[in-house]
Amino acid sequence: MRRLLTVLLLFVTMAAFAAVTGKVVKVLPFFLDEQGRIAKSPSLFDRDAYQVYLREHTNQISGIRYDVLWQAETAGSGKLKVRVELRGTLAGDLPKTKTLEAETAPGKSGGWTEVKLTGDDYRSFGPVVAWRTTLWNGADQVGEQKSFLW
């Protein structure tokens, strides 16, 4: 009986100090219109059609939003952080970089997190050429996904 309790205590202790493992499953970049919408209706078809419309009518774009789907194991009560790093250029300028961050809800082991670049920050940054999305637990990177040009 003592051995069983010792083994159980050992497993509980190991589980409490286990490192967080995770991954970035999917990243969906969406343009935002002047009202902050990615679509005019909840239909996925309409969303995709509206994104094509916004690409063609760039004067109606007010920002860009990255929807990040992530998963983590043994997150516990600690907060994870989603970081989106962007590379972009404005005509005639040198390449620019920008880092955006959003904290996840505590205790969650996965879900969607939105990260936005809007307003004057978006206009001064210019078109996004490449992006990289990472999932962080404190100072430890636990997941990553990046665009082809990163």
N, C-alpha and C positions, 0 to 999 in steps of 0.2 A: 504494500500500500504506500509506503514511504517512497519507493522508487517511482511509482506512478505519479505521485504528487510532485516529486522533484523534476521529472520529465515534463509534466504539464507546466510547472513554473518556469522551466527553461524555455519552452516554446512560447509562452506568453511574454517573457522578457525579450526574446529574440524578435517577436512580432512588433513589440512596442518600439524597438530601436531599428527596425528595418528601414532601409532607404526607400524613398519615394521613387517609383518608376512610372514613366508616363510616355505619352506620345501625342503629337499633333496629327489628328486624323485627316482633317480637311480644312482648307482655307478658301473662302469664297469672297472675292473682291466685288463690291457693288458701288456704282456711282450713285450719288444722292442728288435729287433735284433741288430746286429752290425752297421747297417745303420740307426737305429732309427725308423724302420718300425714295425707296428703291423700286417701287411699282405703284400703279394706280389701283390695283385690285389684288386680292390674295392669291390669285391663280399663278402657278409657276410659269405657265406659258406667257401670261401677260407680263410677268416680271422679266423674263428673258427678252421679250419684244420691247419692253420699255428701256431695258439696258442698251439694246441696239439703237433705239431712238436717241438716248442720251449721248451715246458715242458719236452719233452723227450731228447732234446739236450741242456742241460743247459749251456754248454760252449759257445753257440752262443747268449746268453742273455746278453744285455748290460744295461738293466734297466727295470723299470716298470712304467707304466703310468696309472693314474686313470682318467677316463672320468666321470665327475660328472654332472648330469642333475639336475638343481635346479629351483625353482619357488619362487617368492616373490611378495607380494602386497604392494602398496604404497612405492616403493623403491625410487621414486623421482630422484633427481640427485646424491644422495649419492652412494658411492661405497660399495658393499658388498664384503665379503671375504669368500672364500672356504678354509677350513682347513682340511687336511688329517693327522690323527695321526696313526702311524704304530707301531706294535710290531713285533719283529723278533728275531731270534737266529742264531748264527753261532755255529758250532759243538764245544762243550766244553766250550762255553762262557755263561755268564749270559744273560738273556733276555735284548734286547735293545729296546729303543723307539726313534722315530723320528717324528718331526712335519713338514709338508710341507704346504705352503700357496700360494694362488693365488688370486689376486683381479679380480673382475668381471668388465665388461665394465660399465661405469656410465650410469644411466638412464634405464638400462635393467630390465625387470621384470621376466626374466627367460632365460635359455639357458644352453649350455654345457660349462664346464670349464675343462681344462686339468691341471693335477698336476703330475709332473714327479720326479722320483728318478733314477738318471743315474750315470754312470761312477764309480769312486772310492767310492763314497758314497754308491752306490748300492752294490758293491762288499764287502765293509767292514760291511755293515748292515746285509747281509745274507738273508735267505728266510723270507718272510713276513708271520707271523702266524695269525695276526688279524689286522683289521683296523677299524677306526671310522672317518666318514666324517661329518663335521658340517658347517653350513652356519652362518656367523656373520655379524651383522650390528653394527659397532663400537665395544663396549664391550658387546653387547647383542647377545646371541645365539638365532637364529630364526628357525633353522632346524637341524635335525640330522638323520644319518643312520649309522648303524654299522654292522660289520660282526658277524656271529654266535658266534665266540669264544671271542669276545671282552668282 
